[in-house]
């Protein structure tokens, strides 16, 4: 279930996403998609801006591929 975040003066999207999801893999993009017009808001954000934090699919355990030995 999606959550809503109310910003404090000086909040930044990357920090909000990292605190909410614990990572930035696709979270910033998902939040921007769920909040039309958010990209037009100047950062750092003003106090009281409501941001919807959508549910994200769990990140799969991807393994790094080594191209050269």
SEMI-106073 format. One record per atom (N, C-alpha, C, O): residue in three letters; atom name; x, y, z. Coordinates in nm, 3 decimals. Example, Ala and Ser with C-alpha at 12.3 -4.5 7.8 and 13.67 -1.06 7.14 Angstrom:
R | ALA | N | 1.319 | -0.569 | 0.780;
R | ALA | CA | 1.230 | -0.450 | 0.780;
R | ALA | C | 1.320 | -0.330 | 0.780;
R | ALA | O | 1.424 | -0.332 | 0.846;
R | SER | N | 1.285 | -0.225 | 0.708;
R | SER | CA | 1.367 | -0.106 | 0.714;
R | SER | C | 1.290 | 0.003 | 0.787;
R | SER | O | 1.341 | 0.114 | 0.804;
***
This chain:
R | UNK | N | 0.084 | -0.117 | 0.000;
R | UNK | CA | 0.000 | 0.000 | 0.000;
R | UNK | C | 0.089 | 0.124 | 0.000;
R | UNK | O | 0.183 | 0.134 | 0.079;
R | UNK | N | 0.059 | 0.217 | -0.088;
R | UNK | CA | 0.138 | 0.339 | -0.100;
R | UNK | C | 0.129 | 0.422 | 0.028;
R | UNK | O | 0.028 | 0.419 | 0.099;
R | UNK | N | 0.234 | 0.495 | 0.056;
R | UNK | CA | 0.238 | 0.584 | 0.172;
R | UNK | C | 0.250 | 0.727 | 0.123;
R | UNK | O | 0.286 | 0.752 | 0.008;
R | UNK | N | 0.221 | 0.821 | 0.211;
R | UNK | CA | 0.235 | 0.962 | 0.179;
R | UNK | C | 0.336 | 1.024 | 0.274;
R | UNK | O | 0.336 | 0.997 | 0.394;
R | UNK | N | 0.422 | 1.106 | 0.218;
R | UNK | CA | 0.526 | 1.174 | 0.295;
R | UNK | C | 0.500 | 1.324 | 0.288;
R | UNK | O | 0.472 | 1.377 | 0.181;
R | UNK | N | 0.508 | 1.392 | 0.401;
R | UNK | CA | 0.499 | 1.539 | 0.404;
R | UNK | C | 0.640 | 1.591 | 0.426;
R | UNK | O | 0.705 | 1.558 | 0.526;
R | UNK | N | 0.687 | 1.674 | 0.334;
R | UNK | CA | 0.825 | 1.721 | 0.340;
R | UNK | C | 0.846 | 1.823 | 0.451;
R | UNK | O | 0.755 | 1.893 | 0.494;
R | UNK | N | 0.970 | 1.828 | 0.495;
R | UNK | CA | 1.018 | 1.933 | 0.584;
R | UNK | C | 1.102 | 2.028 | 0.500;
R | UNK | O | 1.153 | 1.990 | 0.394;
R | UNK | N | 1.117 | 2.149 | 0.545;
R | UNK | CA | 1.196 | 2.247 | 0.471;
R | UNK | C | 1.337 | 2.193 | 0.449;
R | UNK | O | 1.407 | 2.158 | 0.544;
R | UNK | N | 1.379 | 2.188 | 0.322;
R | UNK | CA | 1.513 | 2.142 | 0.290;
R | UNK | C | 1.525 | 1.997 | 0.247;
R | UNK | O | 1.634 | 1.953 | 0.211;
R | UNK | N | 1.415 | 1.921 | 0.249;
R | UNK | CA | 1.419 | 1.781 | 0.206;
R | UNK | C | 1.454 | 1.770 | 0.058;
R | UNK | O | 1.419 | 1.858 | -0.022;
R | UNK | N | 1.522 | 1.662 | 0.022;
R | UNK | CA | 1.556 | 1.633 | -0.118;
R | UNK | C | 1.500 | 1.497 | -0.154;
R | UNK | O | 1.491 | 1.408 | -0.069;
R | UNK | N | 1.463 | 1.479 | -0.280;
R | UNK | CA | 1.399 | 1.356 | -0.324;
R | UNK | C | 1.488 | 1.234 | -0.302;
R | UNK | O | 1.439 | 1.130 | -0.258;
R | UNK | N | 1.615 | 1.245 | -0.332;
R | UNK | CA | 1.704 | 1.130 | -0.315;
R | UNK | C | 1.708 | 1.084 | -0.169;
R | UNK | O | 1.709 | 0.964 | -0.141;
R | UNK | N | 1.711 | 1.180 | -0.078;
R | UNK | CA | 1.713 | 1.146 | 0.064;
R | UNK | C | 1.582 | 1.082 | 0.108;
R | UNK | O | 1.583 | 0.984 | 0.183;
R | UNK | N | 1.471 | 1.137 | 0.062;
R | UNK | CA | 1.339 | 1.081 | 0.095;
R | UNK | C | 1.330 | 0.937 | 0.045;
R | UNK | O | 1.286 | 0.849 | 0.119;
R | UNK | N | 1.371 | 0.913 | -0.080;
R | UNK | CA | 1.364 | 0.778 | -0.137;
R | UNK | C | 1.456 | 0.682 | -0.064;
R | UNK | O | 1.418 | 0.568 | -0.036;
R | UNK | N | 1.576 | 0.725 | -0.034;
R | UNK | CA | 1.669 | 0.636 | 0.036;
R | UNK | C | 1.616 | 0.601 | 0.175;
R | UNK | O | 1.627 | 0.486 | 0.218;
R | UNK | N | 1.560 | 0.698 | 0.244;
R | UNK | CA | 1.505 | 0.672 | 0.377;
R | UNK | C | 1.382 | 0.582 | 0.371;
R | UNK | O | 1.362 | 0.497 | 0.458;
R | UNK | N | 1.299 | 0.599 | 0.269;
R | UNK | CA | 1.174 | 0.522 | 0.258;
R | UNK | C | 1.197 | 0.379 | 0.208;
R | UNK | O | 1.134 | 0.285 | 0.256;
R | UNK | N | 1.288 | 0.364 | 0.112;
R | UNK | CA | 1.306 | 0.234 | 0.046;
R | UNK | C | 1.438 | 0.165 | 0.081;
R | UNK | O | 1.451 | 0.044 | 0.060;
R | UNK | N | 1.534 | 0.239 | 0.132;
R | UNK | CA | 1.663 | 0.180 | 0.165;
R | UNK | C | 1.756 | 0.167 | 0.047;
R | UNK | O | 1.866 | 0.113 | 0.060;
R | UNK | N | 1.714 | 0.214 | -0.069;
R | UNK | CA | 1.797 | 0.210 | -0.190;
R | UNK | C | 1.744 | 0.313 | -0.288;
R | UNK | O | 1.637 | 0.371 | -0.269;
R | UNK | N | 1.820 | 0.334 | -0.395;
R | UNK | CA | 1.777 | 0.428 | -0.498;
R | UNK | C | 1.749 | 0.359 | -0.631;
R | UNK | O | 1.720 | 0.427 | -0.730;
R | UNK | N | 1.757 | 0.226 | -0.636;
R | UNK | CA | 1.734 | 0.151 | -0.760;
R | UNK | C | 1.591 | 0.166 | -0.808;
R | UNK | O | 1.503 | 0.090 | -0.768;
R | UNK | N | 1.567 | 0.264 | -0.893;
R | UNK | CA | 1.435 | 0.283 | -0.950;
R | UNK | C | 1.336 | 0.354 | -0.860;
R | UNK | O | 1.224 | 0.384 | -0.902;
R | UNK | N | 1.375 | 0.381 | -0.736;
R | UNK | CA | 1.279 | 0.443 | -0.644;
R | UNK | C | 1.251 | 0.588 | -0.679;
R | UNK | O | 1.137 | 0.633 | -0.671;
R | UNK | N | 1.354 | 0.663 | -0.717;
R | UNK | CA | 1.333 | 0.803 | -0.754;
R | UNK | C | 1.241 | 0.812 | -0.875;
R | UNK | O | 1.149 | 0.894 | -0.877;
R | UNK | N | 1.266 | 0.729 | -0.974;
R | UNK | CA | 1.183 | 0.730 | -1.094;
R | UNK | C | 1.039 | 0.692 | -1.063;
R | UNK | O | 0.946 | 0.753 | -1.117;
R | UNK | N | 1.020 | 0.593 | -0.977;
R | UNK | CA | 0.884 | 0.550 | -0.940;
R | UNK | C | 0.809 | 0.660 | -0.865;
R | UNK | O | 0.690 | 0.680 | -0.888;
R | UNK | N | 0.879 | 0.730 | -0.777;
R | UNK | CA | 0.815 | 0.839 | -0.702;
R | UNK | C | 0.780 | 0.954 | -0.796;
R | UNK | O | 0.672 | 1.012 | -0.783;
R | UNK | N | 0.868 | 0.987 | -0.888;
R | UNK | CA | 0.837 | 1.093 | -0.984;
R | UNK | C | 0.718 | 1.055 | -1.072;
R | UNK | O | 0.635 | 1.140 | -1.104;
R | UNK | N | 0.709 | 0.928 | -1.111;
R | UNK | CA | 0.597 | 0.882 | -1.193;
R | UNK | C | 0.466 | 0.887 | -1.115;
R | UNK | O | 0.361 | 0.915 | -1.173;
R | UNK | N | 0.471 | 0.860 | -0.987;
R | UNK | CA | 0.350 | 0.859 | -0.903;
R | UNK | C | 0.305 | 0.999 | -0.862;
R | UNK | O | 0.196 | 1.017 | -0.808;
R | UNK | N | 0.390 | 1.098 | -0.887;
R | UNK | CA | 0.361 | 1.236 | -0.844;
R | UNK | C | 0.378 | 1.333 | -0.960;
R | UNK | O | 0.481 | 1.399 | -0.972;
R | UNK | N | 0.276 | 1.342 | -1.047;
R | UNK | CA | 0.285 | 1.437 | -1.159;
R | UNK | C | 0.310 | 1.579 | -1.106;
R | UNK | O | 0.245 | 1.624 | -1.012;
R | UNK | N | 0.404 | 1.647 | -1.167;
R | UNK | CA | 0.437 | 1.783 | -1.126;
R | UNK | C | 0.548 | 1.793 | -1.024;
R | UNK | O | 0.600 | 1.902 | -0.999;
R | UNK | N | 0.586 | 1.682 | -0.964;
R | UNK | CA | 0.691 | 1.685 | -0.861;
R | UNK | C | 0.826 | 1.727 | -0.920;
R | UNK | O | 0.903 | 1.796 | -0.854;
R | UNK | N | 0.853 | 1.686 | -1.042;
R | UNK | CA | 0.980 | 1.721 | -1.106;
R | UNK | C | 0.994 | 1.872 | -1.125;
R | UNK | O | 1.105 | 1.923 | -1.134;
R | UNK | N | 0.882 | 1.943 | -1.132;
R | UNK | CA | 0.885 | 2.088 | -1.151;
R | UNK | C | 0.906 | 2.163 | -1.020;
R | UNK | O | 0.936 | 2.282 | -1.021;
R | UNK | N | 0.891 | 2.094 | -0.906;
R | UNK | CA | 0.912 | 2.157 | -0.775;
R | UNK | C | 1.062 | 2.177 | -0.753;
R | UNK | O | 1.140 | 2.084 | -0.773;
R | UNK | N | 1.102 | 2.297 | -0.712;
R | UNK | CA | 1.245 | 2.320 | -0.687;
R | UNK | C | 1.294 | 2.245 | -0.563;
R | UNK | O | 1.225 | 2.238 | -0.461;
R | UNK | N | 1.415 | 2.190 | -0.574;
R | UNK | CA | 1.479 | 2.126 | -0.459;
R | UNK | C | 1.583 | 2.219 | -0.403;
R | UNK | O | 1.645 | 2.293 | -0.480;
R | UNK | N | 1.606 | 2.220 | -0.275;
R | UNK | CA | 1.537 | 2.143 | -0.173;
R | UNK | C | 1.392 | 2.187 | -0.160;
R | UNK | O | 1.358 | 2.303 | -0.183;
R | UNK | N | 1.307 | 2.090 | -0.121;
R | UNK | CA | 1.164 | 2.115 | -0.115;
R | UNK | C | 1.126 | 2.206 | 0.001;
R | UNK | O | 1.196 | 2.215 | 0.102;
R | UNK | N | 1.015 | 2.273 | -0.018;
R | UNK | CA | 0.957 | 2.355 | 0.088;
R | UNK | C | 0.886 | 2.263 | 0.187;
R | UNK | O | 0.859 | 2.147 | 0.155;
R | UNK | N | 0.856 | 2.312 | 0.300;
R | UNK | CA | 0.786 | 2.236 | 0.403;
R | UNK | C | 0.640 | 2.216 | 0.364;
R | UNK | O | 0.576 | 2.306 | 0.311;
R | UNK | N | 0.587 | 2.096 | 0.390;
R | UNK | CA | 0.445 | 2.068 | 0.371;
R | UNK | C | 0.406 | 2.010 | 0.237;
R | UNK | O | 0.287 | 1.988 | 0.214;
R | UNK | N | 0.501 | 1.983 | 0.149;
R | UNK | CA | 0.471 | 1.923 | 0.019;
R | UNK | C | 0.437 | 1.775 | 0.041;
R | UNK | O | 0.512 | 1.704 | 0.107;
R | UNK | N | 0.324 | 1.729 | -0.014;
R | UNK | CA | 0.285 | 1.588 | 0.001;
R | UNK | C | 0.338 | 1.508 | -0.117;
R | UNK | O | 0.316 | 1.543 | -0.232;
R | UNK | N | 0.406 | 1.399 | -0.086;
R | UNK | CA | 0.465 | 1.312 | -0.188;
R | UNK | C | 0.415 | 1.171 | -0.164;
R | UNK | O | 0.427 | 1.117 | -0.054;
R | UNK | N | 0.358 | 1.110 | -0.269;
R | UNK | CA | 0.312 | 0.971 | -0.262;
R | UNK | C | 0.433 | 0.881 | -0.283;
R | UNK | O | 0.508 | 0.897 | -0.379;
R | UNK | N | 0.451 | 0.785 | -0.193;
R | UNK | CA | 0.559 | 0.687 | -0.203;
R | UNK | C | 0.496 | 0.553 | -0.242;
R | UNK | O | 0.443 | 0.483 | -0.156;
R | UNK | N | 0.500 | 0.518 | -0.371;
R | UNK | CA | 0.434 | 0.396 | -0.416;
R | UNK | C | 0.506 | 0.271 | -0.368;
R | UNK | O | 0.624 | 0.275 | -0.332;
R | UNK | N | 0.433 | 0.160 | -0.368;
R | UNK | CA | 0.496 | 0.031 | -0.339;
R | UNK | C | 0.587 | -0.005 | -0.454;
R | UNK | O | 0.554 | 0.017 | -0.571;
R | UNK | N | 0.702 | -0.059 | -0.422;
R | UNK | CA | 0.796 | -0.104 | -0.525;
R | UNK | C | 0.809 | -0.255 | -0.520;
R | UNK | O | 0.799 | -0.316 | -0.413;
R | UNK | N | 0.831 | -0.313 | -0.636;
R | UNK | CA | 0.859 | -0.456 | -0.640;
R | UNK | C | 0.993 | -0.479 | -0.572;
R | UNK | O | 1.084 | -0.397 | -0.584;
R | UNK | N | 1.005 | -0.589 | -0.501;
R | UNK | CA | 1.131 | -0.620 | -0.434;
R | UNK | C | 1.240 | -0.639 | -0.536;
R | UNK | O | 1.221 | -0.705 | -0.639;
R | UNK | N | 1.355 | -0.581 | -0.508;
R | UNK | CA | 1.469 | -0.595 | -0.598;
R | UNK | C | 1.518 | -0.739 | -0.596;
R | UNK | O | 1.531 | -0.799 | -0.489;
R | UNK | N | 1.544 | -0.792 | -0.713;
R | UNK | CA | 1.594 | -0.930 | -0.720;
R | UNK | C | 1.741 | -0.931 | -0.679;
R | UNK | O | 1.810 | -0.829 | -0.688;
R | UNK | N | 1.786 | -1.045 | -0.635;
R | UNK | CA | 1.926 | -1.059 | -0.597;
R | UNK | C | 2.009 | -1.080 | -0.723;
R | UNK | O | 2.035 | -1.194 | -0.763;
R | UNK | N | 2.048 | -0.970 | -0.783;
R | UNK | CA | 2.127 | -0.978 | -0.906;
R | UNK | C | 2.273 | -1.000 | -0.870;
R | UNK | O | 2.324 | -0.944 | -0.773;
R | UNK | N | 2.338 | -1.081 | -0.950;
R | UNK | CA | 2.479 | -1.106 | -0.929;
R | UNK | C | 2.558 | -1.026 | -1.032;
R | UNK | O | 2.515 | -1.012 | -1.146;
R | UNK | N | 2.672 | -0.975 | -0.989;
R | UNK | CA | 2.758 | -0.901 | -1.080;
R | UNK | C | 2.822 | -0.998 | -1.179;
R | UNK | O | 2.858 | -1.111 | -1.144;
R | UNK | N | 2.834 | -0.953 | -1.301;
R | UNK | CA | 2.898 | -1.033 | -1.404;
R | UNK | C | 3.036 | -0.975 | -1.430;
R | UNK | O | 3.050 | -0.856 | -1.456;
R | UNK | N | 3.137 | -1.059 | -1.422;
R | UNK | CA | 3.273 | -1.014 | -1.446;
R | UNK | C | 3.305 | -1.039 | -1.592;
R | UNK | O | 3.303 | -1.153 | -1.639;
R | UNK | N | 3.336 | -0.931 | -1.666;
R | UNK | CA | 3.362 | -0.944 | -1.808;
R | UNK | C | 3.503 | -0.992 | -1.838;
R | UNK | O | 3.525 | -1.064 | -1.936;
R | UNK | N | 3.598 | -0.953 | -1.755;
R | UNK | CA | 3.736 | -0.995 | -1.776;
R | UNK | C | 3.789 | -1.058 | -1.649;
R | UNK | O | 3.751 | -1.020 | -1.538;
R | UNK | N | 3.878 | -1.155 | -1.666;
R | UNK | CA | 3.935 | -1.221 | -1.548;
R | UNK | C | 4.062 | -1.154 | -1.502;
R | UNK | O | 4.122 | -1.197 | -1.404;
***
